[in-house]
Every structure is written in C-alpha cells, then in structure tokens.
C-alpha cells in the first residue's frame, strides 16, 4: 500500500512588497464587518494598526485592537483576547506580528467556534470545528506560524507549552510583506532567522519528511544562508528581507508538513520554564542536536552542506561534509549574535532533569531521526550551557 503524505497551507498567501495593501479586499471575502486585531504593545504603538484600519475601512470593515500578546502567549492572554472578540461582536481575527501574535490569534479563532476551555484541545485534530476567519500579517521572517496548522500556548500553572495542531487551525490568509520587516531590530531578525533555519534543518532529517518537504527545506537553507547575515547587518536591505520572507516561508511549508525534532522539543521546554525567546533557544541548541543526530543523519547533513557549497559535492565524505555543515551553522550563528551559552539566559543547571522530562513529553521528539533518552537531552543541555 503506497504511503500518503499530507500537505497543509492557508487558502491564500500574499507575498512580496506591498502585500499588506490587499488586506481589505481579503477581509471582505468573509462577510463580516468587525475584525479583532491581535498584536503586542510594541507594534500597537507603530503606524501599522492605523494603516490596517484605513485599508479595512475602504471595504467598510471596522477593527478592534487587542494589544496584550506576550512573547510566549499564555492561556490568560488568549482568554482576554477572546473575551474582547465576543464583547465587540467580531466575526474574524487579524494577527499582526510574529509567531506569538499568530499563535494567539489562531487560538482565539478556535475558541470562537469550539467550546471553551482551550486546554481541552491539546494534541492533534482535537478541535472539531473550523476556526473563525483568521488573517495573519507577518512582521518577522522566522516562525512561519502564519502558514502552519499548529499553535503553542503556555500554561502558566505548569510552565508547559501546550501544542495544538489540526487542519482547522490554519489561517485563511497569510500576508508576508518584506517592507514590514525593514525596521525589525537586529536581535529579533537574527533569532527569528535562526528559527527558520532550524525548521528547515530539522525537517530535512525528520522521519516524517518526504520529497516535497525535502526540496522546500533545501531551498530554504540556501536562501537563509545567502541573506540572513545581510538582513541582520543591513536592516534596510529590501532584497535580503525579501529573501528571508521566501526562505522562512519555504521552511514553514516544509516543517509544517514534515515535522521538526528535539531542538524544538527542548526549546519549548526552555520557553515554558523560563519564558525565553523561542528562536534564540533554537539557535543555541541546534548544532548540539545536530551532533547528536549525526549517527542517523550524516548523509542528509552532507546534502545540506552541498546545497550551500555545491562545488564540494564530490570532494568530501558524508562525515566530513556533515561536520562542515555544523560548523557553517555555528559560524552563521556567531556572526549574527545568537551563539551564546544557555547560562547567559538565566538557565539553571539544576533544572536540566525537569527540562529533559518536559522535552520528552513534547510531540516533536517523535519526528526526530533518533528518539532521545532522558540523559541524551541532559547532555545536549550541558553542551549548550
């Protein structure tokens, strides 16, 4: 019996300069005159919410602002946003920001059509009803949450990131406009860019990957290696920003359908426990997990190295090419400022067992090429410490 691979994406994606200008006509497709804009306080203070309000107004659509999104959105912030959605009679949600805003918005969309509480839907395909309309406006090039069928919300009672996944969580429209990223701070550009690179690398060695995700991951790696450092060092370089839009988008298409691995499982544990930036945790852990996976993935790491250095394809063994690729990842991370030890982020060595236990319960471990033992994760954390 042949294997069947599933591939999920939003119904519509708008990419490139000026993509945001089409948000009004897209919102009009959903036959509601009230949208909730979900964002954080930093973006709420920029000109973007008013710009979106004006573009919606052309279609006689109004907008209510929720600006309480946190870096790692919590059940409490989702509930607050949903309460405002209900109180103001909204019929759809627009997210503005990166993964935190998109995850919060997708959670509100699920609550709008499925009975509370949200926590009852943890896992895969647990929410039976399709989300309320969601439009994701992306301002970072990294998380790809704007196009994936999952979202993560932190339970502050347990300090665990809850993972929700299912086709009903897909946004209806995703907007990736590189012009919205020109003022993104260097640190955020670097961390989200390394998040995208982690998506591509982990997906390529995932045991759920298939031909389409493999090709997308390789293209994403090429784009990111070509342009991430430039985007960090020259924030106003529109060509580099555009490359990163496409690189992170293709990495998102890949991992959203082919899975990731224990970099993400451990990063989720760190984020839930210490409220740390997800992309930065991925950047720190990535090379250490790659070394752990070497015995099962050397040939695939070699393929990735040849993607960025095609002239060496016939000159190196798989092991040498794999090691060279890990070194290239570390060099890129160092160049953009994300190669730092975990202890500088306040991580405590005494928490390693707790972190390992949390990571092992994370579904991302299941798609790693090697299922880790508890001590394997502890050793990875020690190496990154």
C-alpha positions in Angstrom: 0.0 0.0 0.0 1.6 3.3 -1.0 2.3 6.0 1.6 0.2 9.1 1.5 1.7 12.4 2.6 -0.5 15.3 3.7 0.4 18.9 2.9 -1.4 21.9 4.6 -1.3 25.6 3.7 -3.6 28.6 4.1 -6.1 29.1 1.3 -4.4 32.3 0.2 -0.9 33.6 0.7 0.2 37.1 -0.3 4.0 37.6 -0.6 6.2 40.5 -1.6 6.4 44.3 -1.5 3.0 45.9 -0.9 1.2 42.7 0.0 -0.4 44.4 3.0 -2.2 46.8 0.7 -4.6 43.9 -0.2 -5.8 43.1 3.3 -9.1 45.0 2.8 -10.2 43.0 -0.2 -9.1 39.8 1.5 -11.1 40.6 4.7 -14.2 41.4 2.6 -14.3 37.8 1.5 -15.5 36.7 4.9 -18.7 38.7 5.1 -18.1 40.3 8.5 -17.8 44.0 9.3 -15.8 43.5 12.5 -12.3 42.1 12.9 -10.2 41.8 16.1 -6.6 42.9 15.6 -4.3 40.8 17.8 -0.8 42.2 18.4 1.6 43.3 21.1 2.1 46.7 22.7 5.3 47.5 20.7 3.5 47.0 17.3 0.4 48.7 18.6 2.4 51.9 19.1 3.5 51.9 15.5 1.7 53.2 12.4 0.7 49.7 11.3 -2.6 49.3 13.2 -3.9 52.6 11.8 -2.7 51.6 8.4 -4.6 48.3 8.6 -7.7 50.2 10.0 -7.7 52.5 6.9 -7.3 49.6 4.5 -10.2 47.8 6.1 -12.2 51.0 6.1 -12.1 51.1 2.3 -14.3 47.9 2.5 -16.5 49.3 5.3 -14.9 47.0 7.8 -14.0 48.2 11.3 -11.4 46.9 13.7 -11.0 46.4 17.4 -7.5 46.4 18.9 -6.1 43.8 21.4 -2.5 44.6 22.3 -1.9 42.1 25.1 0.1 39.5 23.3 3.1 38.3 25.2 6.4 36.9 23.8 5.2 33.4 24.7 1.4 33.8 24.6 -0.5 32.4 27.6 -3.9 30.9 28.2 -4.8 34.1 30.1 -3.9 36.3 27.1 -5.9 34.1 24.7 -8.9 34.2 27.0 -8.6 38.0 27.3 -8.4 38.4 23.5 -11.4 36.1 23.1 -13.5 38.0 25.6 -12.9 41.2 23.7 -13.7 39.4 20.4 -17.1 38.4 21.9 -17.9 41.7 23.6 -17.3 43.7 20.4 -19.2 41.4 18.1 -16.2 40.5 15.9 -16.5 37.9 13.2 -12.8 37.4 12.3 -9.3 37.9 13.6 -6.2 39.6 12.2 -2.8 39.0 13.8 0.0 41.5 13.4 3.5 40.4 14.4 5.5 37.2 14.6 4.7 33.7 16.0 3.3 34.9 19.3 0.6 37.1 17.7 -0.3 34.5 15.1 -0.5 31.7 17.8 -2.7 33.8 20.0 -4.9 34.8 17.0 -5.3 31.2 15.9 -6.2 30.2 19.4 -8.9 32.9 19.5 -10.2 31.6 16.2 -10.6 28.1 17.6 -12.3 29.3 20.7 -14.8 31.3 18.6 -16.1 28.1 17.1 -15.3 25.4 19.7 -16.5 25.4 23.3 -14.0 26.6 26.0 -11.7 25.9 27.7 -8.9 25.9 25.1 -6.8 23.3 27.0 -9.3 20.6 26.2 -8.0 20.6 22.6 -4.3 19.9 23.2 -2.9 17.4 20.7 -3.7 16.7 17.1 -7.1 17.3 15.4 -8.9 17.7 18.8 -11.0 20.7 17.8 -13.9 19.6 15.6 -15.0 22.9 14.1 -13.2 25.1 11.6 -11.8 28.3 13.1 -13.4 31.7 12.7 -11.7 33.6 9.8 -8.0 34.4 10.5 -5.7 36.7 8.5 -2.1 36.6 9.6 0.1 39.7 8.9 3.7 38.7 9.4 6.4 41.1 10.6 9.2 38.7 11.2 11.0 36.2 8.9 11.3 33.1 11.0 8.4 31.4 12.9 6.2 30.7 9.8 3.3 30.4 12.3 1.3 32.5 9.8 1.1 29.4 7.5 1.3 26.4 9.8 -1.6 24.3 11.2 -0.4 24.5 14.8 -0.1 26.9 17.6 1.6 26.9 21.0 0.2 28.5 24.2 1.9 28.5 27.6 0.0 27.2 30.6 1.4 29.4 33.4 0.2 27.0 36.1 2.5 24.3 34.9 5.0 26.3 32.9 4.4 24.0 29.9 3.9 25.0 26.3 0.7 23.3 25.1 0.8 22.2 21.5 -2.4 22.4 19.4 -2.4 21.0 15.8 -5.0 20.4 13.2 -6.3 21.5 9.8 -9.0 23.6 11.4 -6.3 25.8 12.9 -5.0 27.0 9.5 -5.2 30.8 8.9 -7.4 31.6 5.9 -5.0 34.3 4.5 -1.3 34.8 5.2 0.4 38.1 4.4 4.2 38.3 4.2 5.3 41.8 3.1 9.1 42.4 3.4 8.5 46.2 3.7 7.0 45.5 7.2 10.3 44.0 8.3 12.7 46.8 7.4 12.6 48.2 11.0 12.8 44.9 12.7 15.5 45.0 15.5 18.8 43.2 14.7 18.4 40.7 17.6 14.9 39.7 16.5 15.9 39.4 12.9 18.7 37.1 14.0 16.7 34.9 16.3 13.7 34.5 14.0 16.1 33.8 11.1 17.8 31.0 13.0 14.3 29.7 13.9 13.6 29.4 10.2 17.0 27.7 9.6 16.2 25.3 12.4 12.8 24.5 10.8 14.5 23.6 7.5 17.3 21.6 9.0 15.2 19.6 11.4 12.5 18.9 8.8 15.1 17.6 6.3 16.2 14.9 8.8 12.7 14.3 10.3 11.2 10.8 10.0 8.1 12.4 8.6 9.8 14.3 5.8 9.0 13.4 2.1 10.0 14.6 -1.3 8.2 17.9 -1.3 9.2 18.9 2.2 12.8 17.9 1.4 13.1 20.1 -1.6 11.5 23.0 0.2 13.9 22.6 3.1 16.9 22.7 0.9 15.8 25.8 -1.0 15.0 27.5 2.3 18.5 26.7 3.6 20.1 28.2 0.5 18.0 31.4 0.9 18.7 31.8 4.6 22.5 31.2 4.3 22.6 33.7 1.5 20.7 36.5 3.1 20.3 36.2 6.9 23.6 37.9 7.9 22.9 40.7 5.4 19.4 41.2 6.8 20.9 41.5 10.4 23.8 43.7 9.4 21.8 45.9 6.9 18.3 46.1 8.3 17.1 48.3 5.4 18.3 45.9 2.7 15.0 45.1 1.0 16.5 42.3 -1.2 17.8 40.5 1.9 14.5 40.9 3.6 12.6 39.6 0.6 14.9 36.5 0.5 14.2 35.9 4.2 10.5 36.1 3.6 10.7 33.4 1.0 13.3 31.4 2.9 11.2 31.3 6.1 8.0 30.7 4.1 9.5 27.6 2.4 11.0 26.4 5.7 7.5 26.8 7.1 5.9 24.8 4.3 8.5 22.1 4.9 8.3 21.7 8.7 4.5 22.4 8.9 4.1 19.2 6.9 7.2 17.2 7.6 7.8 17.9 11.3 10.8 19.0 13.4 12.8 17.4 16.2 14.4 17.7 19.6 15.8 21.1 19.0 12.2 22.3 19.2 11.2 19.9 22.0 14.0 21.3 24.2 13.4 24.9 23.1 9.7 24.5 24.0 10.7 23.3 27.5 13.1 26.2 27.9 10.5 28.7 26.7 7.8 27.3 29.0 10.1 27.2 32.1 12.0 30.5 31.7 9.8 32.5 29.2 12.8 32.7 26.8 12.7 33.7 23.1 12.0 30.5 21.0 14.2 31.4 18.1 17.2 32.1 20.2 16.8 28.8 22.1 16.7 27.0 18.8 19.8 28.8 17.6 21.7 27.8 20.7 20.6 24.2 20.7 20.7 23.4 17.0 24.4 22.5 16.5 24.4 20.3 19.6 21.4 18.4 18.5 22.9 18.0 15.0 25.9 16.3 16.5 23.6 14.0 18.5 21.8 13.1 15.3 24.9 12.5 13.2 24.9 8.8 13.5 21.5 8.6 11.8 21.6 11.7 9.6 25.2 12.2 8.3 24.2 11.8 4.6 21.4 14.3 5.0 23.6 16.9 6.7 26.0 16.4 3.9 23.3 17.1 1.3 22.5 20.3 3.2 26.2 21.3 3.1 26.3 20.7 -0.7 23.3 23.0 -1.0 25.3 25.9 0.2 28.7 24.7 -1.2 27.8 22.8 -4.4 31.4 22.8 -5.6 32.5 20.4 -2.8 29.9 17.7 -3.6 32.4 15.2 -4.9 35.3 16.1 -2.6 34.2 15.2 0.9 33.0 12.1 2.8 29.5 12.3 4.3 31.0 12.7 7.8 33.3 15.5 6.7 30.6 17.3 4.9 28.3 16.9 7.9 30.8 18.3 10.3 31.5 21.2 7.8 27.8 21.9 7.7 27.5 22.0 11.5 30.5 24.4 11.6 28.8 26.6 9.0 25.7 26.7 11.2 27.8 27.8 14.2 29.7 30.4 12.1 26.4 31.9 10.9 25.0 31.9 14.4 28.2 33.6 15.8 28.2 36.2 13.0 24.7 37.3 13.9 25.0 37.1 17.7 22.9 34.1 18.5 25.8 31.8 19.5 25.7 32.3 23.3 25.6 29.8 26.2 22.4 29.0 27.9 23.7 30.1 31.3 23.7 33.7 30.0 19.9 33.5 29.6 19.5 32.5 33.2 19.0 28.8 32.7 19.9 26.8 35.8 21.8 23.5 35.6 19.7 22.2 38.5 16.7 22.3 36.1 18.1 20.0 33.5 16.2 17.0 34.6 12.9 18.9 34.7 13.7 20.3 31.2 14.5 16.9 29.9 11.3 15.5 31.3 9.3 18.3 29.6 11.1 17.8 26.3 10.5 14.1 26.2 6.7 14.7 26.5 6.8 17.0 23.5 5.5 15.5 20.3 8.5 17.0 18.4 10.6 14.2 19.8 8.6 11.7 17.9 9.8 13.0 14.5 13.4 13.3 15.4 15.6 10.8 13.5 16.7 9.3 16.8 14.3 9.2 19.8 16.3 10.5 22.7 16.7 9.1 26.2 16.4 11.5 29.1 20.2 11.5 29.5 20.6 12.4 25.9 18.7 15.6 26.3 20.5 16.4 29.6 23.9 16.0 27.7 22.6 18.3 24.9 21.6 20.9 27.5 25.0 20.6 29.2 26.8 21.1 25.9 24.8 24.3 25.3 25.1 25.5 28.8 
